[in-house]
Amino acid sequence: VHVRRQLTRVNRDGFQFSEPKTTKGRRAVTLPAIAMDALKQHRARQIEARLAAVFWEDNDLVFCNHIGRPLERQNVHRRSWKPLLRRLGLPDVRFHDLRHSAATLLLSLGEHPKVVQERLGHATIAITMDIYSHVMPTMQRDAAAKLDAHFSTLPAGQVTART
């Protein structure tokens, strides 16, 4: 997926496309195969809807309303996201929380913070680390365990402590 622009509400009924806030915001994000398959299916349905529509405003959007315009955040939340959460018996969370969940999951699985920073489009690694530092305590324990495992395999007497 290539992130090339961002959408901003200009007034009550209008939107404006612009460059992302930072140069890091303009990026390519490699998606897992399961997401790519879902997006291909979505695209096929979108093409059918576009062909059936009397009017279509082509904005080259991955997700859009029934006439090709940007989705309204509150409509997605109220009509799609919240009912889906209720139907699946999941907690009431914001749609944007998916972004945080993905970053937290990647970090907890051992992904390098720099990779997570790039995927999120954060301008600096410091932003990523400030937001996701809650994931770090377990990573610190994992790092200590890796050092223990490494040093326990060295022949006796090869490791000396310096004070």
C-alpha positions as MATLAB code, in Angstrom:
seq = 'VHVRRQLTRVNRDGFQFSEPKTTKGRRAVTLPAIAMDALKQHRARQIEARLAAVFWEDNDLVFCNHIGRPLERQNVHRRSWKPLLRRLGLPDVRFHDLRHSAATLLLSLGEHPKVVQERLGHATIAITMDIYSHVMPTMQRDAAAKLDAHFSTLPAGQVTART';
ca = [
       0.000    0.000    0.000;
       1.356    3.428   -0.893;
       0.415    6.341    1.336;
       0.662    9.390   -0.918;
      -1.879   11.848    0.408;
      -4.077   12.656    3.373;
      -7.664   13.776    3.537;
      -8.691   16.865    5.469;
     -12.157   18.257    6.004;
     -12.237   21.808    4.640;
     -15.761   22.757    5.644;
     -18.993   21.014    6.530;
     -19.432   19.443    3.093;
     -15.958   19.533    1.607;
     -12.715   17.628    1.679;
      -9.233   18.411    0.504;
      -6.423   16.049   -0.383;
      -2.930   17.174    0.578;
       0.552   15.838    1.165;
       1.063   13.928    4.432;
       2.174   16.038    7.408;
       5.781   14.830    7.219;
       8.029   13.313    4.576;
       7.932   10.063    6.565;
       4.151   10.110    6.175;
       4.540    9.480    2.445;
       5.476    5.802    2.493;
       4.957    2.271    1.268;
       3.593   -0.270    3.737;
       3.942   -3.976    2.986;
       0.785   -5.797    4.017;
       0.445   -9.433    5.031;
      -1.067  -11.812    2.467;
      -4.347  -12.083    4.420;
      -4.839   -8.305    4.155;
      -3.929   -8.289    0.458;
      -6.509  -11.019   -0.245;
      -9.187   -9.059    1.603;
      -8.294   -5.872   -0.302;
      -8.477   -7.688   -3.649;
     -11.970   -8.944   -2.785;
     -12.954   -5.455   -1.664;
     -11.644   -3.962   -4.912;
     -13.713   -6.401   -6.983;
     -16.865   -5.403   -5.068;
     -15.956   -1.728   -5.455;
     -15.584   -2.078   -9.230;
     -19.036   -3.696   -9.409;
     -20.528   -0.846   -7.343;
     -18.803    1.719   -9.537;
     -20.184    0.171  -12.731;
     -23.692    0.010  -11.247;
     -23.637    3.603   -9.967;
     -25.529    6.306  -11.854;
     -22.979    8.846  -10.621;
     -19.416    8.134   -9.488;
     -16.864   10.663   -8.280;
     -13.483    9.080   -8.942;
     -11.119   10.036   -6.120;
      -8.935    6.917   -6.423;
      -9.848    5.862   -2.884;
      -9.474    2.363   -1.461;
     -12.513    2.937    0.756;
     -15.275    5.288   -0.282;
     -19.039    5.744   -0.085;
     -21.573    4.523   -2.676;
     -20.696    7.348   -5.115;
     -16.908    7.326   -4.727;
     -16.609   10.155   -2.209;
     -14.585    9.915    1.015;
     -16.226    8.118    3.901;
     -17.509   10.250    6.756;
     -15.724    9.258    9.970;
     -18.865    9.433   12.091;
     -20.815    7.290    9.594;
     -18.152    4.587    9.572;
     -18.143    4.600   13.348;
     -21.903    4.605   13.828;
     -23.066    2.432   10.904;
     -20.250   -0.077   10.496;
     -17.622   -0.164   13.219;
     -19.761   -0.047   16.378;
     -22.326   -2.616   15.120;
     -19.472   -4.940   14.116;
     -17.932   -4.724   17.587;
     -21.306   -5.442   19.215;
     -22.019   -8.378   16.887;
     -18.622   -9.930   17.670;
     -18.885   -9.244   21.402;
     -15.767   -7.083   21.377;
     -15.017   -4.073   23.580;
     -16.135   -0.623   22.478;
     -12.951    0.864   21.018;
     -12.259    3.557   18.460;
     -11.498    2.556   14.878;
      -8.183    4.414   15.195;
      -7.243    2.037   18.030;
      -6.575   -0.601   15.350;
      -3.465    1.380   14.424;
      -2.269    1.315   18.037;
      -3.080   -2.382   18.349;
      -1.067   -3.211   15.231;
       1.954   -1.255   16.461;
       1.766   -2.788   19.934;
       1.402   -6.283   18.483;
       4.381   -5.833   16.162;
       6.576   -4.538   18.984;
       5.497   -7.326   21.357;
       6.310   -9.871   18.620;
       9.835   -8.490   18.554;
       9.640   -6.291   15.466;
      12.294   -3.584   15.462;
      10.909   -0.188   16.560;
      12.382    1.444   13.433;
      10.222   -0.795   11.237;
       7.151    0.095   13.304;
       8.021    3.800   13.043;
       8.210    3.537    9.253;
       4.922    1.634    9.006;
       3.154    4.254   11.126;
       4.767    7.175    9.298;
       6.096    8.802   12.459;
       8.626   11.549   11.731;
      11.083   10.193   14.318;
      11.719    7.015   16.245;
      11.317    9.092   19.420;
       7.616    9.601   18.656;
       7.111    5.855   18.256;
       9.045    5.071   21.423;
       7.202    7.719   23.455;
       3.812    6.360   22.424;
       4.639    2.651   22.671;
       7.078    2.566   25.592;
       4.544    0.464   27.538;
       5.546   -2.464   25.315;
       9.224   -2.079   26.195;
       9.362   -3.672   29.708;
       8.777   -7.167   28.331;
      11.249   -6.470   25.539;
      13.858   -5.532   28.164;
      13.277   -8.848   29.954;
      13.520  -10.699   26.634;
      16.819   -8.929   25.861;
      18.233   -9.932   29.264;
      17.146  -13.532   28.689;
      18.871  -13.545   25.283;
      22.098  -12.302   26.901;
      21.824  -15.000   29.578;
      21.325  -17.650   26.916;
      24.288  -16.363   24.903;
      26.702  -16.183   27.822;
      25.652  -19.576   29.212;
      26.886  -21.212   25.988;
      30.427  -19.762   26.261;
      33.169  -21.971   27.719;
      33.841  -21.462   31.416;
      36.335  -18.718   32.156;
      35.819  -16.950   28.810;
      33.528  -14.342   30.387;
      35.006  -12.010   32.985;
      33.308   -9.229   34.851;
      34.932   -5.802   35.001;
      34.168   -3.277   37.680;
];
